[in-house]
Amino acid sequence: MIETLVVLVLAGILAAISAPFIERIIRHERLRSSVREVYSIVLAARMQAVKRNTQVIVKFDLANRTVYSWADGLPYNYTRDAGEDTLSTYRVPEWIYFRQAPDGSGVDSASAVAFDTYNGNPGLVDMIVFRGDGTILTPQSPISGRPQKPGTFTATVPSGSVNCDAGGGRCRGVFMSDQPLTGDTPNRNTFRISVDDFGSSGRASLLKWLSTPEGGNGGEQNYVPAPWNWPV
């Protein structure tokens, strides 16, 4: 009985110690799965725009937690009308948060999906518009501008990383996180899906935010490409 009790006590201690790590792993995998689903919709939308030689739009309906794409028929009005093909649809789980890292305005804020304002219309928000040649219609909102290149490159901030201009709030992208936290928080994972970081080819990118303690450059809000570098 004493040996059994000792084993049970040790098992309880191990469970208590490992529980936070297991919970983090679960959050990581949930986020990674959802990010890949959304990223695949963005990639497919560009392919469909070229294939159909027409405008294809990816819309982020944050109120209903739905991401969908459709082929916009002529004349283009950026609205899914009756008869226009819905190409992809994905329901975003409740445990995923749209929030820019590290200090976005809030969950589901304007900076969370920063592809806003087209053709001078500020009401056209939260959508990526691909044209028939595969390029995107450039969003005009100040927060939807292209990011900058980092001032310096390191082992964890390689060439191809980006610096989301924290001072100007400028960094187009779709930001998905496993926690709604603010600040330079090491145990929060945030990914950024974007298009045309440094060019005009319509090429999409999927980057992960690195907090400064994890190797980012101090003062710069850096993202690094795959493989997935989950925090220790």
C-alpha positions in Angstrom: 0.0 0.0 0.0 2.8 2.4 0.8 4.5 1.7 -2.6 1.1 2.3 -4.3 0.7 5.6 -2.5 4.2 6.7 -3.4 3.5 5.9 -7.1 0.2 7.8 -7.0 1.8 10.8 -5.4 4.6 10.8 -8.0 2.1 10.4 -10.8 0.1 13.4 -9.4 3.2 15.5 -9.2 4.2 14.7 -12.8 0.7 15.4 -14.0 0.6 18.8 -12.2 4.0 19.7 -13.7 3.2 18.5 -17.2 -0.4 19.9 -17.5 0.7 23.4 -18.5 3.0 22.1 -21.2 0.3 19.8 -22.6 -2.2 22.6 -22.6 0.3 24.8 -24.6 0.9 22.0 -27.1 -2.9 21.6 -27.6 -3.2 25.4 -28.2 -0.3 25.4 -30.6 -1.7 22.6 -32.7 -5.2 24.1 -32.8 -3.8 27.4 -34.0 -1.5 25.8 -36.6 -4.4 23.9 -38.0 -6.6 27.0 -38.3 -3.8 29.1 -39.8 -3.1 26.6 -42.5 -6.8 26.4 -43.4 -7.0 30.1 -43.9 -3.6 30.3 -45.7 -4.8 27.6 -48.1 -7.9 29.7 -48.9 -5.7 32.7 -49.7 -3.5 30.6 -52.0 -6.4 28.9 -53.7 -8.1 32.3 -54.3 -5.1 33.6 -56.2 -5.0 30.4 -58.3 -8.7 30.8 -59.1 -8.3 34.4 -60.1 -5.6 33.5 -62.7 -7.6 30.4 -63.9 -10.8 32.3 -64.3 -9.1 35.6 -65.4 -11.4 37.5 -63.0 -11.4 39.1 -59.6 -11.5 36.7 -56.7 -12.0 38.0 -53.2 -11.2 36.5 -49.8 -13.5 38.0 -47.1 -13.0 37.8 -43.4 -16.3 38.0 -41.7 -15.1 38.4 -38.1 -18.6 38.9 -36.6 -19.6 35.5 -37.8 -16.1 34.0 -37.6 -16.2 32.9 -41.2 -13.6 33.2 -44.0 -14.8 32.7 -47.5 -13.9 33.5 -51.1 -15.8 34.1 -54.3 -15.4 35.0 -57.9 -16.6 38.6 -58.3 -18.5 39.1 -61.6 -18.5 42.1 -63.8 -19.0 44.9 -63.0 -16.9 44.4 -59.9 -18.7 45.6 -56.8 -16.7 43.7 -54.0 -19.9 42.1 -52.9 -21.0 38.4 -53.2 -24.1 38.6 -55.4 -26.5 35.9 -56.3 -25.0 33.6 -58.9 -21.4 34.4 -58.0 -19.5 31.3 -57.2 -18.4 30.7 -53.6 -15.1 29.0 -53.9 -14.1 28.2 -50.3 -15.6 28.6 -46.8 -14.0 28.0 -43.4 -15.5 28.5 -39.9 -12.9 29.8 -37.5 -13.0 28.1 -34.1 -13.9 30.1 -31.0 -10.4 29.5 -29.5 -8.6 31.4 -32.2 -8.2 35.2 -31.8 -7.7 37.8 -34.6 -5.4 40.3 -33.0 -2.2 41.9 -34.2 0.9 41.2 -32.1 2.1 42.5 -29.8 -0.1 45.5 -29.2 -3.0 45.6 -31.5 -6.1 47.7 -30.7 -8.0 44.6 -29.6 -9.5 41.3 -30.7 -11.2 41.7 -34.0 -10.0 45.3 -34.4 -9.2 47.0 -37.7 -5.5 46.0 -37.3 -6.4 42.3 -36.9 -7.3 41.9 -40.5 -5.5 44.8 -42.1 -6.6 44.7 -45.7 -8.9 47.7 -45.7 -10.2 50.5 -48.1 -10.4 50.0 -51.8 -11.0 52.5 -54.6 -11.4 55.2 -52.0 -14.3 53.4 -50.2 -13.5 53.1 -46.5 -16.4 50.6 -46.1 -14.6 47.9 -48.0 -12.6 46.2 -45.3 -11.3 42.8 -44.2 -10.8 41.5 -47.7 -8.0 40.4 -50.0 -8.8 41.2 -53.6 -6.9 39.2 -56.2 -7.0 40.3 -59.9 -7.0 38.1 -62.9 -3.2 38.3 -63.3 -2.6 37.1 -59.8 -1.7 40.4 -58.3 -3.7 42.1 -55.6 -5.7 45.3 -55.6 -3.6 47.4 -53.1 -5.5 48.3 -49.9 -5.4 52.0 -49.2 -5.8 52.2 -45.5 -2.7 53.5 -43.6 -2.7 50.4 -41.4 -2.7 48.2 -44.5 0.6 49.4 -45.9 3.5 47.1 -46.6 5.9 46.2 -43.7 9.5 47.2 -43.6 12.6 45.0 -43.8 14.3 44.6 -40.4 17.2 47.0 -39.7 19.5 44.0 -39.0 19.3 40.3 -39.6 20.1 37.6 -37.1 19.9 33.8 -36.8 16.3 34.1 -35.7 15.5 37.0 -37.9 16.8 35.9 -41.3 16.5 37.6 -44.7 12.9 37.5 -45.7 11.6 38.5 -42.3 9.6 41.7 -41.9 9.3 44.5 -39.4 5.8 45.6 -38.8 6.2 49.3 -38.2 5.1 49.6 -34.6 5.4 53.4 -34.5 3.2 53.9 -37.6 0.9 50.9 -36.9 1.5 49.9 -40.5 1.6 46.2 -41.4 -0.9 44.6 -43.7 -1.9 41.1 -42.9 -4.3 38.7 -41.2 -3.1 38.1 -37.6 -4.3 34.9 -35.8 -3.3 34.1 -32.2 -4.0 31.4 -29.7 -4.4 34.0 -26.9 -5.9 37.5 -26.7 -2.9 38.8 -24.7 -1.0 42.1 -25.2 2.7 42.9 -24.8 5.8 40.9 -25.5 4.4 37.7 -24.2 6.6 34.6 -24.8 3.9 32.0 -24.4 1.5 33.5 -27.0 1.7 32.4 -30.6 0.7 34.7 -33.4 0.9 34.1 -37.1 0.6 36.6 -39.9 -0.8 35.8 -43.4 -0.1 38.5 -45.9 0.4 39.2 -49.6 3.0 41.4 -51.4 5.3 42.2 -48.5 8.1 43.5 -50.7 6.9 43.2 -54.2 3.8 43.2 -56.4 3.6 39.6 -57.6 0.6 38.6 -55.5 2.8 36.1 -53.6 1.3 35.1 -50.2 3.4 34.7 -47.1 2.9 32.9 -43.8 5.1 34.2 -40.9 5.3 33.8 -37.2 5.8 36.5 -34.6 8.9 36.3 -32.4 8.8 38.1 -29.1 12.0 39.8 -28.1 12.9 37.1 -25.4 12.6 34.5 -28.1 15.2 36.1 -30.4 13.5 39.0 -32.1 15.4 42.2 -32.7 14.7 44.6 -29.8 12.4 47.5 -30.9 11.2 45.7 -34.1 8.1 43.5 -34.4 9.6 40.7 -36.4 8.2 37.6 -38.1 10.2 34.7 -39.4 9.2 32.1 -42.0 8.6 28.4 -41.5 9.6 26.0 -40.1 7.3 26.5 -37.1 9.5 27.8 -34.2 7.2 27.2 -31.2 8.4 28.9 -28.0 10.1 26.6 -25.5 
